Structure formats: C-alpha cells, structure tokens
Amino acid sequence: MKVAADVLEIFQNREKRKTAQEESLSVVGITEDNSAIPWPEPLDEAAFYGLAGEAVKKLSPFTEADEAALLMNFLAAMGNAIGRAVWWEVSGTKHYCNLFAALVGNTAKGRKGTSWGPIRELMLLVDEDWGRFRHVGGLSSGEGLVWQVRDEIYRIRGGKEELEDKGEPDKRLLIIEGEFGRGLKAMAREGNTLSAMLREAWDGPGVWRSLTKKDNTKATNPHVSLIAHVTRQELRKEFAAVEVFNGLGNRFLWCCVRRSKLLPFGGGDMRPVVEELSLKIRPILAWILGQGNPVHFTTDAMKVWEPLYGQLTADKAGLIGAALGRAEAQIRRLAVLYAVLDRRERVDVEHLMAACAVWQYCERSAGYIFGADSEEKDEAQEKILAFLKERGEATQTELLHDCFKRKGTQKLKDALETLSASGKISCKKERCEGTRKKKTVWFLNTGE
C-alpha cells in the first residue's frame, strides 16, 4: 500500500539523512565530530498539509520567526479555539486537541515571541472573543490557572446560598508563557502544585480542582493549551529530571526554533493576507464547533496506523525516552486536528502523515535538547545489557564489581530500574549457599 509506505518513510528518513551527511563529509575529507549534537533537520513538507500549512507559508514572509514556531502556534491556537467539539476516544477516555508546545531556542535571536504575533492577529479576525480574552501569559500556580476557567462560586450567607462570583463560562484557555523558566522555578518550590495541575489540564479532566486545602475552586470541562518559550540552557538547568519522568515532559511537543531570515525593515503589511486567511478559517471553525462527535480513522488510515503503533509505543531509554513517552497520543491529537481543519469527519492518511511529520521534528528536537543529558544513563544501560548477554545472569554485587569496577552504585541502581521498567531485564531471588539469605539475580529477557 503506497500511502502506508509514505507514512512509514517519515519515520525512516532519519537514517537516510544521516548517511547522506556522512557521505558529503567524506567527500571533502572531514570527519564528523560526534561529541556535538547538531541542530535538528527541518520539518518535512508533509507537516505543512492543508489549512495549517497554507497559513504558515502565507504568513512566513512577514516575520523572522521559524516556520516550525508559526506552525506550532497555529495548531495550538486552533486546537484551543475548537474547544471540546471533537475528540478521539480510547479505553473510555476522551482525548481532545489541546496541545502543549515548547518552543526552544536562543533568547531574542530565536524569535520565539514574534512567532505568536501573526497568529494572534489572525485569530482576532477568526474568533474575536477568543482572540481578545482566551489567551493569557504567566505561570505561577495551579490555583491561578483554575481561576481563569472557574465555575460559578456560591457562598452561604445568612442561611441562604448566594452567587459570589459568576465564574468564566468560556472554558477555553491558551497560556502563552514567554518566560517558561520562571514557571519551572515556581514548580520547584515546595508545595507548588503547578506541575501536577498542568499534567491534569493536558489530560482534559471533567472537573479540574485546585489541589490546595484552602482553595475549593473548580472548573468543569476545562480546555487548556500551553505555548512555552524557553532557551535550551535554561531548560536543561531548571527542568529537573523528575519533571521529565513524572509525565509533564512527555505532554509537550518539543520544538527547536531559530530566526528564519533577516528583515531589517520589517516584513511589510500582512493585513491583506491575514484577512484572506480569516475568511477561509471562520467557516471551518464554525463547522468544527457544531460537530460534537468523536473522530475515527478511515479504513486506509487504520491500515497505516497499525504498524506505526508498535513503533511509537516501544520503550526508549533515558531522558529522551521519557520526554517522548506519549508519542501515540500526541500524533492522534495532531491527526484529529489536521482532519477537522480539512473539514473532514474522519482522519485519513494525509492527516496522519502530517501529524507524523510534526512528531518526527519533535523527536529530533528532543534529541537535540535532552540528548547530552541522557548519554551517560544510556551508556550505563548498554554496559549492563552487554554484560548480561556475555554472562547470562549476574547478581547486583557482581555487576557493581565486575561491570562498573566498584564505581557508580547509584548509576547502576538507576540503570537497573530503568531497564526493568522497560521489560529488557528481569530478576529472581535465589538462596545464598549455606545461609538463609537471598540474593537478587538479574538476567536478560527473551529477545534481548
């Protein structure tokens, strides 16, 4: 099936690019330095499918922002503006199109902030109420986020229930966090609930409640999206490993961005283009808001998704694996969004291809952002796997003495836990000869 091959090729082109790069370097007699992680290859053209691609290509000449940043802003904005009108469902859980995107690049030179400007102007014409009132900046606490989409608040006074606050009837909220490092520092404070609340917001809870005892504010059916701007250096410094492994990291679409061009006199008047695009998008948004249905795959898309699913759900080691742990869910959200922007009631192959192309760039970006940090942990795991392959099995003491040369007890422990969680190794308890004590023996699982 040709379309299936086309989608699979998106996931196989990394090795092709790597081989081509190595060949080009060998021609001029240059040896590639593997100690430096290169900037990720650009988005595949498939990512610019349909309305999203048209918007990005038409707005790009007017800004120095990266096309990847424009695309992420557009998808996040539209994914929030459509609210809970469409979704996909698995095991009784509904997944909506609210996206968390992290734009990672240099400070002013990355042009992260300017990437929102054209999309903001477009959304003001597409949905004026949303464009004026339903995006905010600044992350400080989970309670502050709930307040932005709070339900009506009643208090008992004189034995009667009275309305104290009318709440916020529009439950759509896009957070534009221009200083994500500030939010990360807030998460590190003892008792701060921001990380937990963001994780819950991405999941799309039926009722979203403040986690503090003193605050009983709640929001029913909130639809919260997030665009975060941060530098790589700040992210690696502030985003502790626990935030990646606790599930916040894998709720983000990691996107490396940088300045695309120099426009010393600006990009000119983009109002005619914005108005033209808004005329196309307004009726599509109105159509989506009138749906109220789950979005399924076409038969062709199902045939493509089945072999992809196994690749996407395979365990990946280290920080990169933790940051990319929701690949299948992220692609499904993106595919549904591409489909409804195409005014289609089902996800077809071209929508899946577009979603896969976006995800592939997020994978490459995560490799650039987190690769160096995971290198040492991955190396420890590889040492253990090689040692067990040679020995067959070994106790933890033998691994420490013979494999790690009595150094790195914690590193060994962490690597064993990660390999065990991924199903690559297992252990058994055996009685020590001549005593009642038991020892833990590690061995490779079948197929490793």
Helices and strands as residue ranges (DSSP letters): H 2-27, G 45-48, H 50-59, G 60-62, H 67-81, E 86-90, E 93-95, E 100-104, G 108-110, G 113-115, H 116-126, H 128-133, E 135-136, H 142-148, E 153-157, E 160-165, E 172-177, H 180-188, H 194-203, E 207-209, E 218-220, E 223-230, H 232-238, H 241-245, G 249-251, E 252-256, H 271-289, E 293-294, E 296-297, H 299-313, H 318-323, H 327-341, E 346-347, H 349-391, E 393-395, H 396-398, I 399-403, H 409-421, E 425-431, E 438-444
